Amino acid sequence: MQKIFRVMIIIAMLITAYLLILAWRDDYADAPAVDTTPEVSTSVGADIPSTTGSAGDIPVQSLPVDAGGVAPTAPSKDTGLITVTTDRYDIKINPEGGDIVYAALKQYDATLDSDEPFVLLENNSNRVYVAQSGLIGKDGIDTAEGRATYSHTASSYTMQEGQQTLSVPLTYKKDGVTITKTFTFTQDKYPIDISYLIQNASEQPWQGQMFAQLKRDDSKDPGMSDKGALSMATYLGGAWGTPDDPYNKLKFKNFTDKLSVSSDEGWVGIVQHYFVSAWTPDNFTGSFFTRESANDYFIGFNSQPVNVGANKQATLQATLYAGPKVQSELKEVAVGLNQTVDYGLLWPISKILFAILDGIHNLIGNWGWSIIVLTILVKIALMWFSNKSYYSMAKMRAIAPRLAALKEEHGDDRMKMSQEMMAIYKEEKVNPMAGCLPILMQMPIFLALYWVLVESVELRHAPWILWIEDLSAMDPWFILPLLMGASMFIQQQLNPQPTDPMQAKVMKFLPIIFTAFMLFFPAGLVLYWTVNNLFSMTQQYLINKKVEEEQKRRTVKVLD
């Protein structure tokens, strides 16, 4: 009897210790207020990657006889940033270099109850995080001495209702070569197409290569700013993938290590809580790289050097994704990009749980009620196993007086007492270890659901009822953790009590310990555990009653 409770105590302590590790964060301070006013980057030389590879040919086309390149665009008198508004983005583009220096996601609030959109990319005194691209190499227009300054016909672009795509062209002309950098935004989509049309109307061949990179400093993850001091610090850093090796993490501190991978369908990105930005090459093989300069970190790729002959033209292009980690959308951009929704070691269980949870939500429309339905479905799926376990525990509860009598009779002879106990277990067909089964089976599901709540952007700021306005954050009034602790205590009373007084005291403290830790965990996770306890209590109560009736009938039969 004592062994079973020792095992249960160890399991409970392991779960508690693991949750403590998950809850612990290096930083306890709230994120500082963010200045979202874009600034123009001044570290030009550091922003330019080194060239790679040797020159090669790409498909080129002859220029129209009367064109001589596209018609030159009148330079804008406004030397400021170009603003772009779509159904999903508020974007700012710096004409110097044509970099995206600001990207706000209109469908996601900055914080709970905020009217401001979440800012993913920005360039200011609080955070440097921008998406850069350009042309480098022999005839490249971006050099360590300066980035190309593009002319543009308008300083503001807006996607109109019903408009499927919005194009923002920037133009640069030099020595008979016209380069048109075009940003193409698509309605109801996050991927942004960036293309370079190189039109060589000169008498000399043009040679260069495209680069695309993400530049970020070591500032904190703004996605964690409203999650509380003890919330889990999720991964912040670089990542890359290819069809053969879909998902790899690379911490900022390791960016000095040379990344030498090439792929025409791969991607490079920076991952943070709920959101990701990533570049993927289109129709060319990109050579991936990482580097560090001062406090800035770069991850990106170069194309191979390309030749554009005299009176020829060619196009180089890439796709930028800057948005939420929605698995269905990421999967369409590049192989492995959806794995940035990182569920950890228990990812197979997490993916199944999320798929079921998402399906329920599509029917119900509320994530809180969906979690409750998921909990019930999990309990039903495990009911056969839990019934066996609870039945054994109920039998243990029923024979507790006989075991206590054995202790009184053979307390000084442990061997004799163990023999008598085993005889009773055999007679009653009881397995004392069966009580561990519910905890062992629930633990991986519990931990997998934790990662679903932490990593799935769909549950970010998802309300349930009344005071629960964000299931991915802790309960602001601590009501659910207290209910969970109370349900755990009541359920404990339905179990057979330890015969050892010290073990009995430790078991009584477990609900208090779990409640203390649950105070700071996502409300959705506490909701799952509370409903699980309530369901288990009902199930165990009914089984206890059934076993008590069986014992009464057996007693009556013996007396007769």
N, C-alpha and C positions, 0 to 999 in steps of 0.2 A: 504493500500500500504506500509506503514511504517513497519507494522508487518512482512510482508514477507521478507523484507530486513534485519530486525533485526534477524530473524531466519537464514537467509543465512549467515549473518556475524558471528553469534554464531557458526554455523556449521563449517564455514571456520576456525574460531579461535580454535575450538576443534580439528580439523584435524591438524592444525599447532602445537598446544600444544602437541598432541600425537606424532607427528613426531619429535618434539624437544626432548621429553623424550627418544624416541628410539635412536636418534642420539647421545645423551649425553653419554660420557664414563668417567669412573673413572680415566683412565690413558690417558695422552696426549703424552707421550714420545714414540719414536720409540723403537721397541724391540732391545736389544743389539745384537751385532754380536755373533753368536753361535759357540762355539768350539765343533766340532763333533768328536773329538778324544775320543774313549771310554776309560773309566777307570774301574778298578776293585773295586767293592764296598767293603768297609771295615767294615760296620756296620752289622756284621754277626748276633749277638744275636737279634738285633731288627727286623731282617728280618724273624725270625722263628715264625710262629703263634702258639698259644696254641692248644693242642690236645682237641678233643671233642668226646663225645659219648662213648659207650662201645663196646668191641670187638664183631665182628660178622663174620659169614662165608661168603665167596664169592666163586663162582665156581672155583675149582682148578683142575689141571691136573697133572698126574704123570709125572715125568721126564723120558726121554729115559734112558734105563738101562746103556748105555755106554756114556751118556752125562755128567752127574754130573754138569750140567749148561752149558752155551754156552762157546765156546772156548775163553779163556782170550785174550783180545786185548792188544797188546804191547803198553805200555804208550808212548805217543808222547814226543820227546825231546823238542818240542816247547811248552813252558808253556804259550804262549800267547792265544789270542782269536781264536776261530774257525770261519772262514768266509764261508758264504753260499750265492751263487748267483743263483737266479732263474729269470724267465721272469718278475716277479713282485717285487721281493725283493732283497735288499742287506742286509744280516743278519750277526750279530756277536754274537756268543755264548760263554759265559764264562765257561770253563771246571769246575771251582769251583762253584758247585751248578747246572750247566747246565742251567743257566738263559739266556734269550735273552736280551742283554744289548744294542743292536743297531738294528734298523730296518728302512731302507730307502725305500720309495715307488718309484720305478723306473718310473712309469707312471704319476707321478705328480711332477712338478717343485717346487722347494723350494719357489721361488717368480717369478713374471712375468719376462720374458726374462732371467731367470736363467737357466744354464745348469746343475745345481746341483739338485739331487732328494730331495723331501721333506722328512725330517727325523722325524719320529713319535716317536720311542723309542730311548733313548740315556742315557748315564751315564757319565756326565762330570761336569765341574765346573759351567756350566750355567744351566743345567737341569738334574734332575734325574727322569727317567721314564722308568721302565724296567718291563718285564714279567717274573715272577718267579714261579717255581714249584719244588716240592721235596717230600720226604718221611719222615715223622716224627712219633712220638709215641714210643712205647716200644723198638722196634728194628729198628727204623728209622735211616737213614743215615745222616739226616740233624739235627743238634742240635745247641743249643745256643753257644756251644764251637767251632763249625765249620761246614761248609757245606761240603758235599761229593765232592771230587775231582775225576772227571771221566777221564779214559784213552780213547784215541781215535786214530784211525789209520791214520787219515789225518787231516791237519789243514785247508784245503780248499776244498769245494765241489761246483760244478757247474752243474746246470741243462742244459743238452745238447738239441739242437734243436730236437723237436719231442719226447723228453723224457716226459712221462706222470707224473711220480712221482720221487721224489728224497728223499732218506732216509739218515739221519745223525745219526748213532748210537754212544752212549756214554756208557762206561761200568765201573761198580764198583763192586769189589769183597771183601767180608769180611766173615770170619768164615764159609766158605762153601756156602754162599749165593751170587749169582751173580745177579746183577740188571742191566738191559739194558734199558737206557733211549733213546728213538728214536724219532727224529723229522721227520715228513713226510710232504713234500711240494708237492703240486699238481699243475700241469701246468694250467695257466690261472685262478687260484683261490687264494684268500687270506687266507682262513682258514688253520691253521697249526695243524696237529694232533700230540699230544705229548703222548707217551705211556710209561709205566713202566712194563717191563717183570721181574717179581720176580721169580727166580728159586732157590728153597731151596733144596740144595743137602746135607744139614746137617742132623743130627739126632734130632734136636730140631725144634719145630714149630716157625715160624717167625710171628711177629705181628707188624703192623704199619698202617699208613694211609697217603693218598696222600693229598697234599695241592697245590692249584694254586692261585696266587694272582698277582695284579698289584700294583706296588710301584711307587709313584710320589711325588715330592716335590710341593711347592706352587708357582713355577715359572709361568710366563705369558704364554698365549696361543700363540705358534709360528704360528698358522694358521691365526692370525690377523696381522702379522708383515707387510704386504704390503697392508693393507686396508685403511690406512689414519687415521688421528688423531680423526676424528669425526664419524668413522664407528661404527656400532652397536656392542657392546660387547656381543657376544653370550655365551651360557652356557658352563662353564668349571667346571667339577666336576664328582662325582661318579653317577652311575646309576645301577639299577638291575631290573630283571623281572622274572616272572614265568608265566606259561600258565594261571593261575587264576588271576594274577595281572601283566599284561605284561610290564608296564613301570613305573618306579619310579625314581625320582631324589634324590640325597643325596649330599648336598654340603660338601666340604672338612671340613669346620668348624664343621659339624655335625657327622664326622666319629667317634668321641668319644662315640656317642650314640650306644648302642648295636644293631646290626642288627641280629635278630634271625629268619631266614627264611630258609627253606629246600626245595629243589626241585631237581628232576632228569632231568628236561628239562629246567631249568632256566638258567640265565646268570647274571654275574656281570661285570661291565665295568667302564671305564673312558671316558667321552665324552668331546670333544673339537670342535672347529669350523671345520666343514667339515670331521673330522676324529674321529674314535672310536677304542678303544681296548677292547676286552671282552673275558672272559673265560666262557666256558659252560661244565658241566660234561658229560661224556659219560658212560652210563650204570651203574651209581651209583648215589645215592642221596647226593647232596652236601649241607653242612651246611654253609650258607653265613655268612660272618663277615666283619666288618670294624674296623679299629683302627688307632691310630695316634702315632707316635714316633718322638719326636723332631720336625723337619720340614717336615717329610715324612708322607705320607698318604697311607694306605693299604686297598684294597678291594679284597676279594677273597672268596674261600670256601675250606672246608676240606671234605674228604670222611669219612665215618664211619670207625672205626678201623677194620682191616680185619686180618684173620688168614690164613697163608699158611703152611700147614702141612709139616712134614719131607718128602723129596723126592717128593714134589709137586711143582707146579708152577701156577702163576696167573698173570693176566694183569689188570692194572689200567690205564685209559686214559682220556684225556680231549682235548678240541679243543680251540685253541686261534685264535681269529680274530683280526688282527691289520691292519687297512686299511681305505679306504674312506667310507663315509656314503652313499653307493649306496643301495637304498631301496630293489631292486630286489635281491641283493646278501645277504644282512643282513637277509632278511626274511627266507632264506634257512638255516641259522645258528641256530637261536633260535626264539621262539615266542616272539614278542615284541621288538626284537633288532632293527627292522626297524623303530621303533618309536623314536629312537635317532635322526632321522631327524625330529626335533621338530618344527612344524609350529604354535605352540601357540594355542590360543583360536579359531582362525578361521581355524583350521586344515582341516575341511571337505571341505571348499572352496579351500584351498591351494592344497589339494591332487587332486581335480578335475582339477584345473588350471595346475598343473604340469603334470598330465596325458595327458591333451590336448596338452600342450606345448611340451612334450616329443614326442608325436605322430607326431606333425607337424615337429619337428626337424628331426625325422627319415626319413621324406620325403624331407625336404629342405636341411638339413645338416648345417644350420647356426642358432645359437640361437637368434641373433638379428632380422633376418627376421622372425623367428618363433614367437618372441614377437609381431612383427607388425601384423602378421596374426592372432595371438590370440586376439589382441586388436580389430581388425575388426570383428572377430567372436563374441566377447563379445558385441560389439556395435550392431551387427545385432540381437543378441538374445534379447537385451533390446530395440530394435528399436520401438516396439509398444508403450512401456511406455514412452520412450523419445520423440516420436512424439507427444503424448498427452501433455507432459510437454512443449515442445518447441512451440507447437501450442498455448497453453495458454499464454506463455510468449510473443509470437508474437502479440497476441490479446491485451495483456497488453501494449505492445509497441505502438500499433495502437491507443489505447484509451488514451494514455498518455496526449495528448493535452486537452482532455475533463476533465481528472482528475486535470490537472494544472489549468484549468478554474474554477473548483469547489473550489480549494484552494483559488483562488483569490476572489471568490464570497462568500464563507462561511468560510474563514480562521479563524474567531473569534468564530465560532460556530461549535465546533468539532462534536457534536452529529448530527447536521444537515448535516455536510459534510460526516460523516460516513454513514448516511442513503442514501444520494444521491449516494455515491460510491457503496454501496451494490446494489442499484437499477441498476446502470450501469453494474456491474458485472453480475447481473441476466439477464439483457437484452442481453448482449454480450456472455453469457454462459461462463464466465471466472472464473477460480479458482486461486486466487493469490498464494495459497500455492503450486500449481503444480510446481512452479519453483524450489522448494527444491528437487523434486523427482530425477533428475539426480545425484545430489550430494549424496543423501542418498543411492541410489542404487550403485553408483560407489565406495563409501567409503569402504565397506567391501571387494570388489574385489581388490581395490587398496592396502589395508593393507595386504590381503592374498597373493597377488603377491609379496609384499615386502618380506614376509617371505620365499616365494619360492626362490627368488633371493639370500637371505641371507643364507639359509640353504642347498640348493641343490648343492652338490659338482660338479654336471654335468656342472654348469654354472661358476665354478671357472676358472678364466683365459680364459673365452670364448670370442673370438673376434667377432666383428660385421663387420664394414668397416672402412677404413682409420684410424683415430686416436683412435677409440674405440677398445682397445685391451683386455679389461676385463669388461664384462657387469656386473659383481658382485661388481665392484669398481666404485668410482666416476669418472666422465668425467674429464680427466686431463686438458682439455682446456676449460671446462665450456661452451662448445658450445650448447650441448643439453639443459641444464637448461635455458640458455638465449633464445633459441628457444621456450621452454615451456612457459617461462614468456611472450614472445611476443604473442604467440598464445592465452594465457589466457587473455591478455589485449584486443586483437582484438575480442575474443569471448564475452568479457564483453561489448563491444560497440554494439553488436547485441542484448543485453538484454535491457529490459526497465530500464531506469535510475531512481534512487530514487528521490522522490520529496523533501526529506529533504537534505539540502546542506551538513550537517555534515556526514550523511550516504553516500552520493555520494563521499565525499573525502576519507572516510574509504575504500569504495569499490575499489577506484582507487589504493590504496596502497596494496591491497591483492596480485596482481600479483608480486609486488616487494618482498613482504614477502615470498611468496611461492618460488620464484626464489632463494632467499637467502638460504632457507633451502634445496632446491633441489640441490644446488651446491655440497653438501657433501653426497648425496644419490647415491645408485647404478645406473650406467648409464642405465641399463636395465629397471629400474623402471621409470626413467625420460623419456626414449624412449616410454614406454607404455603411460604415461600421455600426452606426446606431440602428439603422434598419435591419442590418444583419443580426445584431444582438436581439432586437425585438422579435424577429422571426424565429431565432434560435430558442429564445425563452418560451415562446408559445409551443414550439415543437417539443422541447424538453419537458415542459409542464405536462403536456398530454401523454408523453411516454412515461413519465414518472407515475401519473395516475393509473396508467394501464398496468405497469409493473406492480404497483401497490395492490390493485385488484387481484392480480395473479397470486401475489403472496398471501392475501387473505383467503383466497379459494384453497390454496395449498394448506394453509393452517387449519381451515375448517375440515378439509379432507383427512388430515392427519389426526385431528381430534375425534373424528367420526370412526 
